[in-house]
C-alpha cells in the first residue's frame, strides 16, 4: 500500500513539474540586406519552434506591417523593405536633380513586460520620404503568454467605461505634472477624452500612449502616461 501511495505522489510531482510555467525566450533578429535607402529592421522573435513560438512571431511581424504606410498588400516584412528601397531608387531616376535627403525606414521592437499572462512589445517605426519631417509611430502589442494570440482592449479591461474615468483623471494629472500651462482643451481637437489606441503593460503600470497627431499637433509629439496597477487591479482581466 505504501508503494502505491509513493507511486501516486511521484506521478503528481512529475505532472506538476511538466506543467510548470516556462516563459518564452526572445532573441533579436535583424534584416541585414544592403539597400540604397537608409533602412534598418531589428525586432524580437521567440526562439521556441513550437506552436506558441510560431504564433508569437507571426503576430509580431503582422503588427510591424500594420504600422507601415505601404504594407497593406504585403505579408512579408522583407518584401516591404525591398519595395521601399525600389521606390527610392525609382524616385532618384525620375528626379535626378532632386535635393531631397536620403529616404529612411527604421523598425525596432522592445519587450516592455512579460508575465505568466501577458507579453507586451513596443513596436517603433520611422518613415521618411522627403518633406518637412518623417512619420514616426509606436504601437503596443499585447500577447497572451500561453497562446501567443493578440489581446485587445476587451481582453484586458473588465469595465471599460469605469476604467476610462480613471484614465481621464490620470491624463489630467499628467498634464499638470509636465506643464502647468497645458489644459485638457489643448487635446483631442475639441472632442471629449478618449482612450488611446495604444495601451500596454510595463513594470510601472499600464501605459497609455497617444501617437503624434492622434490627440494633438505634431509639435506636441507623443502624449504618454502610466496608471499604477494598484489603482486598476480590479479592472484587469490579465496582468
C-alpha positions as CSV (number, residue, x, y, z in Angstrom):
1,X,0.0,0.0,0.0
2,X,2.8,2.4,0.9
3,X,4.4,1.7,-2.5
4,X,1.2,2.6,-4.3
5,X,0.9,5.9,-2.4
6,X,4.6,6.7,-3.1
7,X,4.0,6.0,-6.8
8,X,0.9,8.3,-6.9
9,X,2.8,11.1,-5.2
10,X,5.7,10.7,-7.6
11,X,3.3,10.9,-10.6
12,X,1.7,14.1,-9.1
13,X,5.1,15.7,-8.6
14,X,6.2,14.9,-12.2
15,X,3.0,16.3,-13.6
16,X,3.4,19.5,-11.6
17,X,6.9,19.9,-13.0
18,X,5.8,19.2,-16.6
19,X,3.1,21.9,-16.3
20,X,5.4,24.5,-14.6
21,X,5.3,27.8,-16.4
22,X,8.2,28.4,-18.7
23,X,8.4,32.0,-20.1
24,X,9.0,32.5,-23.7
25,X,12.6,33.4,-24.6
26,X,13.2,36.2,-27.2
27,X,16.2,37.0,-29.4
28,X,16.9,40.0,-31.6
29,X,16.5,39.4,-35.3
30,X,17.8,41.8,-38.0
31,X,17.3,42.1,-41.7
32,X,20.8,42.9,-43.0
33,X,20.2,43.2,-46.7
34,X,22.0,46.1,-48.4
35,X,19.8,48.9,-49.5
36,X,20.3,52.3,-51.2
37,X,17.8,53.9,-48.9
38,X,18.6,54.1,-45.2
39,X,16.7,51.0,-43.9
40,X,17.0,49.0,-40.7
41,X,14.8,46.4,-39.1
42,X,15.7,45.0,-35.7
43,X,13.0,43.2,-33.8
44,X,12.2,40.5,-31.2
45,X,11.5,36.9,-32.1
46,X,10.6,34.0,-29.9
47,X,13.2,31.3,-30.1
48,X,10.8,28.5,-29.4
49,X,9.9,26.4,-32.5
50,X,6.6,25.1,-31.1
51,X,3.1,26.4,-32.0
52,X,3.4,29.1,-29.3
53,X,6.6,30.5,-30.7
54,X,5.3,30.4,-34.3
55,X,2.1,32.3,-33.3
56,X,4.0,34.9,-31.4
57,X,6.4,35.5,-34.3
58,X,3.6,35.7,-36.8
59,X,1.8,38.3,-34.7
60,X,5.0,40.3,-34.2
61,X,5.6,40.6,-37.9
62,X,1.9,41.2,-38.7
63,X,1.9,44.1,-36.2
64,X,5.0,45.6,-37.6
65,X,3.4,45.5,-41.1
66,X,0.3,47.3,-39.8
67,X,2.3,50.2,-38.6
68,X,3.9,50.9,-42.1
69,X,2.1,53.1,-44.6
70,X,2.8,51.0,-47.8
71,X,2.4,47.5,-46.4
72,X,-1.4,46.9,-46.9
73,X,-0.9,44.3,-49.6
74,X,2.2,42.7,-48.2
75,X,2.5,39.8,-45.8
76,X,6.3,39.6,-45.6
77,X,8.5,42.2,-43.9
78,X,11.5,41.8,-46.1
79,X,9.3,42.3,-49.2
80,X,8.1,45.6,-47.7
81,X,11.7,46.8,-47.2
82,X,12.7,45.8,-50.7
83,X,9.6,47.7,-52.1
84,X,10.5,50.8,-50.1
85,X,14.1,50.7,-51.4
86,X,12.9,50.1,-55.0
87,X,10.6,53.1,-54.7
88,X,13.5,55.3,-53.6
89,X,15.7,54.1,-56.5
90,X,12.9,54.9,-59.0
91,X,12.4,58.3,-57.3
92,X,16.1,59.1,-57.9
93,X,15.9,58.0,-61.5
94,X,12.8,60.1,-62.1
95,X,14.1,63.2,-60.3
96,X,17.9,63.1,-60.6
97,X,18.3,66.8,-59.7
98,X,16.3,66.5,-56.5
99,X,17.9,67.7,-53.4
100,X,15.8,65.6,-51.1
101,X,17.8,63.8,-48.4
102,X,18.0,60.0,-48.4
103,X,14.8,58.2,-47.6
104,X,14.6,56.3,-44.3
105,X,12.7,53.4,-42.9
106,X,13.6,52.1,-39.4
107,X,11.8,49.4,-37.4
108,X,12.6,48.4,-33.9
109,X,10.8,46.5,-31.1
110,X,11.3,46.4,-27.3
111,X,9.8,44.0,-24.9
112,X,8.3,46.1,-22.1
113,X,6.6,43.5,-20.0
114,X,6.4,39.7,-19.5
115,X,4.4,37.7,-17.0
116,X,2.6,34.3,-17.0
117,X,-0.4,36.0,-18.6
118,X,0.9,38.8,-20.8
119,X,3.8,39.7,-23.1
120,X,4.0,43.3,-24.3
121,X,6.2,44.6,-27.0
122,X,6.5,48.2,-28.2
123,X,6.8,48.4,-32.0
124,X,8.5,51.6,-33.2
125,X,8.7,52.6,-36.8
126,X,10.0,55.7,-38.6
127,X,9.4,56.5,-42.3
128,X,10.8,59.4,-44.2
129,X,10.2,60.1,-47.9
130,X,11.2,63.7,-48.0
131,X,9.3,66.7,-46.9
132,X,9.3,68.6,-43.6
133,X,9.6,65.6,-41.4
134,X,9.2,61.9,-41.2
135,X,6.4,59.8,-39.8
136,X,7.2,58.0,-36.5
137,X,4.8,55.7,-34.7
138,X,4.7,53.4,-31.7
139,X,2.3,50.5,-31.3
140,X,1.9,48.3,-28.3
141,X,1.5,44.6,-29.0
142,X,-0.1,42.7,-26.1
143,X,0.1,38.9,-26.4
144,X,-1.4,36.1,-24.5
145,X,1.7,34.5,-22.9
146,X,0.2,31.0,-23.2
147,X,-1.3,31.1,-26.7
148,X,0.6,33.9,-28.4
149,X,-2.7,35.4,-29.6
150,X,-3.2,39.2,-29.6
151,X,-5.1,40.7,-26.7
152,X,-7.4,43.6,-27.5
153,X,-8.9,46.1,-25.0
154,X,-11.8,43.8,-24.2
155,X,-9.4,41.0,-23.3
156,X,-7.5,43.3,-20.9
157,X,-10.1,45.6,-19.2
158,X,-13.2,44.4,-17.3
159,X,-15.2,47.6,-17.2
160,X,-14.1,49.9,-20.0
161,X,-16.4,52.8,-19.1
162,X,-15.2,52.9,-15.4
163,X,-11.6,52.4,-16.5
164,X,-12.0,55.4,-18.9
165,X,-12.9,57.6,-16.0
166,X,-9.8,56.7,-14.1
167,X,-7.6,57.1,-17.2
168,X,-9.1,60.6,-17.8
169,X,-8.1,61.6,-14.2
170,X,-4.6,60.4,-14.7
171,X,-4.4,62.1,-18.1
172,X,-5.3,65.5,-16.5
173,X,-2.8,64.8,-13.7
174,X,0.0,64.1,-16.2
175,X,-0.6,67.4,-17.9
176,X,-0.3,69.2,-14.5
177,X,2.9,67.4,-13.8
178,X,4.5,68.1,-17.2
179,X,3.4,71.7,-17.8
180,X,1.0,73.7,-15.7
181,X,0.0,75.7,-18.8
182,X,-1.3,72.6,-20.6
183,X,-5.0,72.0,-20.3
184,X,-7.4,69.3,-21.4
185,X,-8.8,71.7,-24.0
186,X,-5.4,71.6,-25.8
187,X,-6.0,68.0,-26.8
188,X,-8.5,65.8,-28.7
189,X,-9.2,68.6,-31.2
190,X,-12.3,69.7,-29.4
191,X,-13.7,66.2,-28.8
192,X,-14.2,64.5,-25.4
193,X,-11.5,62.5,-23.8
194,X,-10.8,59.1,-25.5
195,X,-8.7,56.2,-24.5
196,X,-5.7,55.8,-26.8
197,X,-5.4,53.1,-29.4
198,X,-2.2,52.0,-27.6
199,X,-2.4,50.6,-24.1
200,X,0.5,48.4,-23.0
201,X,1.8,46.7,-19.9
202,X,5.1,47.8,-18.2
203,X,6.7,47.2,-14.8
204,X,5.5,50.6,-13.6
205,X,1.9,50.2,-14.6
206,X,-0.5,50.2,-17.6
207,X,0.9,52.7,-20.1
208,X,-1.4,55.0,-22.2
209,X,0.2,56.3,-25.3
210,X,-1.1,58.6,-28.0
211,X,0.9,58.8,-31.2
212,X,1.8,62.0,-32.9
213,X,-1.3,63.7,-34.4
214,X,-3.7,61.4,-32.5
215,X,-4.8,63.9,-30.0
216,X,-2.6,67.0,-30.6
217,X,-0.4,68.8,-33.1
218,X,2.9,67.4,-34.4
219,X,4.8,69.9,-32.3
220,X,3.5,68.3,-29.1
221,X,4.8,64.9,-30.1
222,X,3.8,61.8,-28.2
223,X,1.4,62.0,-25.2
224,X,2.1,59.3,-22.6
225,X,1.3,58.5,-19.0
226,X,1.1,55.4,-16.8
227,X,-1.6,54.2,-14.3
228,X,-0.2,52.2,-11.4
229,X,-1.5,48.7,-11.1
230,X,-2.6,49.3,-7.5
231,X,-5.3,51.6,-8.8
232,X,-6.7,49.4,-11.5
233,X,-6.2,45.8,-10.3
234,X,-10.0,45.3,-10.1
235,X,-10.4,46.2,-13.8
236,X,-7.7,44.0,-15.2
237,X,-8.5,40.6,-16.7
238,X,-4.8,39.8,-17.1
239,X,-1.6,41.1,-15.6
